[in-house]
Amino acid sequence: MNLVEKVRAAGVVGAGGGGFPTHVKLAAKADTVIANGAECEPLLHKDAVVMERAAAQIVRGVELVMDAVGAKDGVVGIKAKKQAAVEAVQEACRGTRVRVQLLGDYYPAGDEYDLVYSVTGRLIPPTGIPIQVGVVVNNVETLVNVAAAAAGRPVTHKTLTIAGAVQRPVTLTVPIGTSYRECLAAAGGLTTRDPVLCIGGLMMGQTTDNLDTPITKTATGVIILPRDHHVIERKLKPNPTQAKIGKSACDQCRYCTEYCPRFLLGYAVEPHQVMRSLAFTATGADYWNHWAALCCSCGLCTLFACPEELYPKEACDDSKAAMRQANLKWTGHTEVRVHPMRDGRRVPIKSLTRRLHVEQYDLPAPFHDAVIEPKQVVLPLRQGAGALNKPLVKTGERVRAGQQIGEIPEKALGAILHAPFDAVVSAVTESSLHLSRP
């Protein structure tokens, strides 16, 4: 098998949260490969820990991808403040074709559009992807998994940060399918009686109070906050209420637009225009919705920029959903010019942390090497972008660690599932596989 086939067979997907099947990227041609170690979500440290502990594997993964896509330039993008990670990766780069690019401590430095511009000076076309400007971008942990796949090892474990309202924030590696509840012991337990989880981070993560939610291949970490924390109160407000508030209170100050990282890169994203559409009936709504089409849902407009604490990001999400349902495509201008004030308006992580009122939780999350051995895991059949796995096993069947237990149709996107440890299949449902230790 070539690298593309090995990576597909190993079930490698974007480990930074996006979950796009990695083998598809490796089938393209590009001149530059970027390892994304920017890690801009406040309080998360997963990528930094991976770079400190697996720098050689990351560099090996970059070179494998470079060979696959025909690239001459390999770059690891790391925030300069992550000194231990920078030193580890720089040392691993010695004598290789890969170099380190230092980045500022801004949000969202890890956005592909932002990262590609920072590293190469190239601007991805509106609605486009990095390959259109000759670049392949992969998360640093994804590249560790690429190197493992080349050696015949599938993705069975995930590294993630447990932070927020816990006794001691930690970063750890666990079998895929482990519940967040089982990771809490490694973090010393909760410091709140009414926890709410922000899975994937405070800015772009999913909010739930279900501690038994299983960890997937795309998990980067979880921030746990008390239910009465201001950020959680805002996130739990029902969507119709968010829209009503925006409809009645938005005064078109433009702060949401002026701080928007995509707007500052020169793209036609104007959240204040989308907020304006909330005051309209169907007349004109389609037109205004187009101002949301290029939004990356980073959440900066809602959680940092808006002085009235309205919900422009959520309005953009609704607009994009409405456009998809109506099959409306982007028809705006394709010329992109970086805003002259971009550098002066970028939002430092420290400023964002203060605005989110999470300074007390802004602590290191060092690697915790305790072995987490859950008695049972729940493996969602969808582990990222694309189709669900078709189970290859039945209830009562014994499986071995690393055994393939699901398959994706040959021409479909998706990530093949493997058993994280020797187990018995305890249940097969429409959406998940349940494995128990014998």
C-alpha positions in Angstrom: 0.0 0.0 0.0 1.1 3.6 -0.6 0.8 6.3 2.1 -2.7 7.4 1.0 -4.0 3.8 1.4 -2.2 3.2 4.7 -3.6 6.5 6.2 -7.1 5.6 5.0 -6.8 2.1 6.4 -5.5 3.5 9.8 -8.6 5.7 10.1 -6.6 9.0 10.3 -8.7 12.2 10.4 -8.0 15.8 11.4 -7.2 15.6 15.2 -7.5 19.3 15.7 -11.3 19.3 15.7 -12.2 19.4 12.0 -12.1 15.7 11.5 -11.6 15.8 7.7 -10.3 12.4 6.4 -6.5 12.9 6.0 -6.0 10.5 3.2 -7.9 12.8 0.9 -5.5 15.6 1.5 -2.5 13.3 0.8 -3.9 12.4 -2.7 -3.5 16.1 -3.8 -0.4 17.9 -5.2 1.0 20.9 -3.3 4.3 22.8 -2.8 3.9 23.4 0.9 2.9 21.3 3.9 2.0 23.1 7.2 1.8 21.3 10.5 -0.8 23.3 12.5 0.4 23.7 16.1 -1.1 27.1 16.7 -3.6 25.9 19.3 -5.5 29.1 19.9 -8.5 27.9 22.0 -8.0 29.4 25.5 -7.0 26.9 28.3 -6.3 24.0 25.9 -2.7 22.6 25.8 -3.1 19.4 23.8 -1.0 20.4 20.8 1.8 21.9 22.9 2.1 18.6 24.8 2.1 16.5 21.6 4.8 18.7 20.2 6.9 18.4 23.4 6.5 14.6 23.6 6.4 13.6 19.9 8.3 16.2 17.9 10.3 13.6 15.9 7.1 11.8 14.9 5.5 15.1 13.8 8.5 16.0 11.6 8.5 12.4 10.2 4.8 12.9 9.4 5.5 16.2 7.7 8.2 14.6 5.5 5.9 11.7 4.6 3.2 14.1 3.6 5.7 16.2 1.6 6.7 13.2 -0.4 3.1 12.2 -1.0 2.0 15.6 -2.3 5.3 16.6 -4.0 6.0 19.5 -1.6 9.4 21.2 -1.2 8.6 23.3 1.9 7.6 21.8 5.2 6.7 24.1 8.1 5.6 23.6 11.7 3.6 26.6 12.9 3.9 27.1 16.7 3.2 30.1 18.9 6.4 31.6 20.1 5.2 31.5 23.7 5.2 27.7 23.7 8.9 27.6 24.4 9.2 23.9 25.3 7.3 22.9 22.2 9.4 25.2 20.0 12.6 23.8 21.4 11.5 20.2 20.9 10.4 20.7 17.4 13.4 22.8 16.4 15.7 20.1 17.6 13.7 17.4 15.7 13.9 19.6 12.5 17.7 19.6 12.5 19.0 17.9 9.3 15.5 17.6 7.8 13.5 19.5 5.2 11.2 20.9 7.8 11.4 24.3 9.6 9.6 26.0 12.4 7.5 29.2 11.9 6.9 31.2 15.1 3.4 32.7 15.5 1.9 35.4 17.7 -0.4 34.6 20.6 -3.6 35.6 18.9 -7.1 34.1 18.4 -7.8 32.4 16.0 -4.2 31.8 14.8 -5.1 28.2 14.1 -7.7 29.0 11.5 -6.5 27.6 8.2 -7.1 30.8 6.3 -5.1 32.8 8.9 -2.4 30.2 9.2 -1.8 29.8 5.5 -1.5 33.6 5.1 0.8 33.9 8.1 3.2 31.2 6.9 3.1 31.7 3.1 1.5 35.1 2.4 -1.1 33.4 0.2 -4.8 34.1 0.5 -7.2 31.2 0.0 -10.0 32.0 -2.4 -13.4 32.7 -0.8 -15.2 29.4 0.1 -11.9 27.7 -0.9 -9.5 25.3 0.8 -5.7 25.5 1.3 -4.9 23.1 -1.6 -6.2 25.8 -4.0 -3.1 27.8 -3.2 -0.8 24.8 -3.1 -0.8 24.1 0.6 -1.8 21.1 2.7 -2.5 21.8 6.4 -2.7 19.1 9.1 -2.9 19.3 12.9 0.4 18.2 14.6 -1.3 15.2 16.2 -2.7 14.2 12.9 0.9 14.0 11.6 1.9 11.8 14.5 -0.9 9.5 13.4 0.3 9.7 9.8 3.7 8.5 10.9 2.1 5.7 12.9 -0.1 4.7 9.9 3.0 4.5 7.7 4.3 1.9 10.2 1.0 0.0 10.1 -0.5 1.3 13.4 -4.2 2.5 13.3 -5.7 5.4 15.4 -7.0 3.9 18.6 -6.1 6.6 21.2 -6.6 10.3 21.6 -4.6 13.0 23.4 -6.7 15.8 25.0 -6.7 18.4 27.7 -9.0 18.3 30.7 -9.3 21.9 32.2 -11.5 24.4 33.9 -13.3 23.6 37.1 -11.1 20.6 38.0 -8.6 20.2 40.8 -5.6 20.1 38.5 -5.8 20.6 34.7 -4.1 17.8 32.8 -3.4 16.6 29.3 -3.6 12.8 28.8 -3.9 10.1 26.2 -6.9 7.7 26.4 -8.6 5.0 24.3 -11.1 6.4 21.8 -14.6 6.0 23.2 -13.6 6.7 26.8 -16.1 9.0 28.6 -15.1 12.4 29.8 -16.3 11.3 33.3 -13.6 8.7 33.4 -10.9 11.3 32.7 -11.9 13.5 35.7 -10.1 11.3 38.2 -6.8 12.1 36.5 -7.6 15.8 36.9 -8.3 15.3 40.6 -12.0 15.5 40.3 -14.4 18.5 39.8 -14.5 21.7 41.8 -18.2 22.4 40.9 -21.3 20.5 41.8 -23.1 21.5 38.6 -20.6 21.0 35.7 -21.2 21.9 32.1 -18.7 20.7 29.4 -17.4 22.8 26.5 -16.1 20.0 24.4 -13.5 21.4 22.0 -13.1 24.7 23.8 -14.9 27.7 25.0 -15.0 29.5 21.6 -15.9 26.8 19.0 -16.7 23.8 21.1 -20.0 22.0 21.8 -21.8 22.5 25.1 -23.3 19.6 27.1 -23.8 18.5 30.7 -23.5 14.9 29.8 -20.2 13.7 31.4 -20.7 10.3 29.7 -20.1 11.8 26.3 -17.5 9.6 24.5 -14.2 10.9 23.3 -13.7 10.8 19.5 -10.8 11.1 17.1 -11.5 14.8 16.8 -11.4 15.7 20.5 -8.9 18.4 21.5 -10.1 18.8 25.1 -12.8 19.9 27.4 -13.3 23.0 29.5 -15.6 22.4 32.4 -17.3 25.4 34.0 -20.1 25.8 36.6 -23.5 26.1 35.1 -23.8 29.6 36.6 -20.7 30.9 34.9 -21.5 33.8 32.6 -20.1 32.0 29.5 -22.2 29.0 30.1 -25.3 31.0 30.8 -24.8 32.7 27.4 -24.2 29.4 25.6 -27.2 27.7 27.1 -29.6 30.5 26.0 -32.1 29.0 23.5 -31.4 29.9 19.8 -34.8 31.7 19.3 -34.1 33.8 22.4 -30.7 34.7 21.0 -32.3 35.9 17.7 -35.0 37.9 19.5 -32.4 39.7 21.6 -30.4 40.5 18.5 -33.5 41.7 16.7 -34.4 44.1 19.4 -31.0 45.3 20.7 -28.4 45.4 17.9 -27.5 49.1 17.2 -25.2 48.3 14.2 -22.0 49.4 16.0 -19.9 47.2 13.6 -17.6 46.0 16.4 -18.4 42.4 15.4 -17.3 43.1 11.9 -14.3 45.2 12.7 -12.8 42.4 14.9 -13.7 39.5 12.6 -10.5 37.7 11.6 -11.9 36.8 8.2 -13.0 40.4 7.5 -9.5 41.6 8.5 -8.0 39.1 6.0 -10.1 40.8 3.3 -13.0 38.4 3.0 -16.6 39.6 2.6 -17.8 38.6 6.1 -19.8 41.3 7.9 -21.6 40.0 11.0 -23.3 43.3 11.6 -25.0 43.0 8.3 -26.2 39.6 9.2 -27.5 40.9 12.5 -29.4 43.6 10.5 -31.2 40.9 8.6 -32.8 39.7 11.9 -35.0 42.9 11.8 -36.2 42.0 8.3 -39.0 39.7 7.1 -38.3 37.4 4.2 -37.7 40.4 1.9 -34.0 40.9 1.5 -33.1 38.1 3.9 -31.3 36.1 1.2 -29.2 39.1 0.2 -28.1 39.8 3.8 -27.4 36.1 4.5 -24.5 36.2 2.0 -22.5 38.3 4.4 -22.3 35.1 6.6 -21.2 32.7 3.9 -17.5 33.0 4.5 -17.7 33.0 8.4 -15.5 30.5 10.1 -17.6 30.4 13.3 -14.7 31.3 15.5 -17.1 33.0 18.0 -15.0 36.1 18.4 -17.8 38.4 17.5 -20.2 36.9 20.1 -17.8 36.3 23.0 -15.4 39.2 22.6 -16.4 42.0 20.2 -20.1 42.7 20.9 -20.5 45.3 23.6 -24.1 44.3 24.2 -23.3 40.6 24.4 -25.5 39.7 21.4 -25.1 36.6 19.2 -23.7 37.5 15.8 -21.8 34.2 15.4 -25.1 32.3 16.0 -26.9 34.6 13.5 -24.2 33.7 11.0 -24.6 30.0 11.7 -28.3 30.3 11.1 -27.8 32.2 7.9 -25.3 29.6 6.6 -27.8 26.9 7.4 -30.6 28.8 5.6 -28.3 29.2 2.6 -27.5 25.5 2.5 -31.2 24.6 2.8 -32.0 27.0 -0.1 -29.0 25.7 -2.1 -27.7 29.3 -2.3 -24.0 29.5 -3.3 -21.5 32.3 -2.7 -21.8 34.9 -5.5 -19.7 37.8 -4.0 -16.5 39.2 -5.2 -13.4 36.9 -5.3 -10.7 39.6 -4.9 -9.2 39.5 -1.4 -7.2 42.3 0.1 -5.9 42.2 3.6 -7.3 45.0 5.8 -4.5 47.6 6.7 -5.5 47.4 10.4 -5.3 43.6 10.6 -2.2 43.5 12.8 -3.5 46.1 15.2 -6.9 44.5 15.7 -5.9 40.9 16.3 -7.1 39.7 19.7 -4.4 38.4 22.1 -5.3 35.3 24.1 -4.8 37.1 27.4 -7.4 39.7 26.4 -9.8 37.0 25.3 -9.3 35.1 28.6 -10.1 38.2 30.6 -13.3 38.8 28.5 -14.4 35.3 29.1 -13.9 35.6 32.8 -11.8 32.4 33.0 -8.5 33.8 34.3 -8.7 31.7 37.4 -8.7 28.6 35.1 -5.8 29.7 33.0 -3.3 27.2 34.3 -0.8 24.8 32.7 -2.1 21.3 31.9 1.0 19.0 31.9 0.9 15.5 30.6 -0.4 13.0 33.0 1.1 9.5 32.3 -1.4 7.5 34.3 -3.0 4.7 32.2 -6.7 5.2 31.8 -8.3 1.8 31.3 -12.1 2.1 31.0 -14.1 -1.0 31.4 -16.4 0.0 28.5 -16.1 2.4 25.6 -18.7 3.8 23.3 -17.4 4.4 19.7 -19.6 6.7 17.6 -19.8 5.3 14.0 -19.0 8.7 12.7 -15.6 9.9 13.8 -15.3 13.1 11.8 -16.5 14.6 8.5 -18.2 12.1 6.2 -20.2 8.9 6.4 -20.9 6.5 9.3 -19.0 3.3 9.7 -20.7 0.1 8.7 -20.1 -2.2 11.7 -18.0 -5.3 10.8 -18.7 -7.0 14.2 -21.7 -8.3 16.0 -22.8 -8.3 19.7 -20.9 -10.9 21.6 -18.0 -11.1 19.3 -14.4 -10.8 20.6 -12.1 -8.2 19.1 -8.4 -7.5 19.4 -6.6 -4.2 20.0 -6.2 -2.5 16.7 -8.6 -4.7 14.8 -10.8 -3.0 12.2 -14.4 -3.0 13.4 -16.0 -0.7 10.9 -15.8 0.2 7.3 -16.5 3.3 5.1 -17.8 2.8 1.5 -14.8 3.0 -0.9 -15.8 6.3 -2.5 -17.2 8.0 0.6 -15.5 10.3 3.1 -15.1 9.0 6.6 -12.7 7.4 9.2 -12.4 3.7 9.6 -12.9 2.4 13.2 -10.5 0.1 15.1 -10.8 -1.4 18.5 -8.7 0.4 21.1 -8.1 -2.7 23.2 -9.0 -6.4 23.5 -12.7 -6.5 24.1 -16.1 -8.0 23.7 -18.7 -6.2 21.6 -21.5 -5.5 24.1 -23.8 -3.6 21.8 -24.2 -2.5 18.2 -26.6 0.5 17.6 -27.4 2.7 14.6 -24.9 5.2 15.7 -22.3 3.5 17.9 -20.4 0.4 18.9 -20.0 -0.5 22.5 -17.0 -2.5 23.6 -16.4 -4.0 27.1 -13.3 -5.6 28.5 -13.6 -9.4 28.8 
